[in-house]
Amino acid sequence: MASKKQRRRREKLKRHEWELVQLDEEGNEVLVEEAPEKKAVTNGKPAAKRRSRPLREVKPPSWSRAAKRGLLFVPFLYIFLSIGKSAPPVMMRIAYSALYAVVFIPMFFFIDRIAYRAYQRRLRQP
């Protein structure tokens, strides 16, 4: 990735408008007219650019995978709740962690489902 300084230099170079000129027989500069860019259109929609790398396979959503991910956050949430001067009692920390796990599991399942549906749509496009 380019550094901030390199990105600024590139932006500065792109900021200027350059005129394309040609020299005629007498040595005068004549502006060259640019041909308008043609955009590929398929079925009334602009064609999408092809990607250079293949699509990463997305697995179908499953409740077991969502449960594993949700339960992975329980110990981290418990530790996070334990930090600080006024940490709640142990039973409350366990209850909060379990409650968040119950919320995280369906959330991870629906996120997986959204990703899988998007993957299926990308596969169907030529």
PEMOUR-V650411 format. One line per field, one symbol per residue. ss: DSSP state (h for helix, s for strand, l for the rest). psi: psi as a letter, one per 20 degrees, with the letter a starting at -180 (. if undefined). burial: I if it has 24 or more other C-alpha atoms within 12 Angstrom, else O. A space follows every 50 residues. Layout:
# PEMOUR-V650411
ss->???
psi->???
burial->???
This chain:
# PEMOUR-V650411
ss->lllhhhhhhhhhhhhlllllssslllllssslllllllllssllssllll llllllllllllhhhhhhhhhhhhhhhhhhhhlllllllhhhhhhhhhhh hhhhhhhhhhhhhhhhhhhhhhhhll
psi->pqrhgggggghghihqppppqqpahijqpppppppqppppppkiqqqqqq qhqqqpppqqqqhghhggggihighhhggghiprgmqrrghhgggggggh ghhhghghghghgggghhgghhhhp.
burial->OOOOOOOOOOOOOOOOOOOOOOOOOOOOOOOOOOOOOOOOOOOOOOOOOO OOOOOOOOOOOOOOOIIOIIIOIIOOIIOOIOOOOOOOOOOOIOOIIIOI IOOIIIOIIOOIOOOOOOOOOOOOOO
